[in-house]
Amino acid sequence: MDTNISTKENGRKNIFTRIFLFYYEGFKGMTLGKTLWLIIIIKLAIMFGILKIFFFPNFLNSQFDTEKEKSEYVGTQLIEKSK
């Protein structure tokens, strides 16, 4: 893929191709940046993947058995909180 496209030719390509080429060229020249992005991705995976298990348990599944019980509980909680 030839990424050395002139500005005139680049203007005729659709927006998604131009965005892709912008990031492709930017990441191709990075050295330290690739390592930093890797660290960011690992941190996000830890925050959203692992911490969710410990700090955000599935309350409704642990307290109620049927969908009807769950929906009634949520409905009553919404009504009580709105008062």
C-alpha positions as CSV (number, residue, x, y, z in Angstrom):
1,M,0.0,0.0,0.0
2,D,1.5,3.3,-1.1
3,T,1.0,5.8,1.8
4,N,2.9,8.6,0.1
5,I,-0.1,10.1,-1.4
6,S,0.0,13.7,-2.4
7,T,-2.4,16.2,-0.9
8,K,-4.3,16.6,-4.1
9,E,-4.9,12.8,-4.5
10,N,-5.6,12.4,-0.8
11,G,-8.4,15.0,-1.0
12,R,-10.3,12.7,-3.4
13,K,-10.3,9.7,-1.1
14,N,-13.1,9.1,1.3
15,I,-12.9,10.3,4.9
16,F,-12.4,6.8,6.4
17,T,-9.4,6.2,4.1
18,R,-7.8,9.5,5.0
19,I,-8.3,8.9,8.7
20,F,-6.8,5.4,8.4
21,L,-3.8,6.7,6.5
22,F,-3.3,9.5,9.0
23,Y,-3.1,7.1,11.9
24,Y,-1.2,4.5,9.9
25,E,1.6,7.0,9.0
26,G,1.7,8.2,12.6
27,F,2.1,4.8,14.2
28,K,4.5,3.6,11.6
29,G,7.1,6.2,12.6
30,M,6.7,5.8,16.4
31,T,9.2,4.1,18.6
32,L,8.4,5.2,22.2
33,G,4.8,5.8,21.3
34,K,4.0,2.2,20.6
35,T,5.3,1.2,24.0
36,L,3.1,3.9,25.7
37,W,0.0,2.7,23.8
38,L,0.7,-0.8,24.9
39,I,0.9,0.3,28.5
40,I,-2.4,2.3,28.1
41,I,-4.2,-0.7,26.6
42,I,-2.9,-3.0,29.4
43,K,-4.1,-0.5,32.0
44,L,-7.5,-0.2,30.5
45,A,-7.9,-4.0,30.3
46,I,-7.0,-4.2,34.0
47,M,-9.4,-1.4,35.0
48,F,-12.4,-2.6,33.0
49,G,-11.8,-6.4,33.0
50,I,-10.4,-7.4,36.3
51,L,-11.6,-4.7,38.6
52,K,-15.2,-5.1,37.4
53,I,-15.2,-8.6,38.8
54,F,-14.3,-7.4,42.3
55,F,-16.1,-4.0,42.6
56,F,-19.2,-4.4,40.4
57,P,-20.8,-7.7,41.2
58,N,-24.1,-8.6,39.4
59,F,-26.5,-7.7,42.2
60,L,-29.7,-8.7,40.5
61,N,-28.5,-12.2,39.5
62,S,-27.4,-12.9,43.1
63,Q,-30.6,-11.7,44.7
64,F,-33.4,-12.7,42.3
65,D,-34.1,-15.9,40.3
66,T,-36.6,-14.8,37.6
67,E,-36.8,-11.9,35.2
68,K,-40.1,-10.9,36.7
69,E,-38.6,-10.5,40.2
70,K,-35.7,-8.5,38.8
71,S,-38.0,-6.1,36.8
72,E,-40.3,-5.6,39.8
73,Y,-37.3,-4.7,42.0
74,V,-35.9,-2.3,39.5
75,G,-39.3,-0.7,39.0
76,T,-39.9,-0.2,42.7
77,Q,-36.4,1.2,43.2
78,L,-36.9,3.7,40.4
79,I,-40.3,4.8,41.8
80,E,-38.8,5.2,45.4
81,K,-35.8,7.1,44.2
82,S,-38.0,9.6,42.2
83,K,-40.0,10.6,45.2
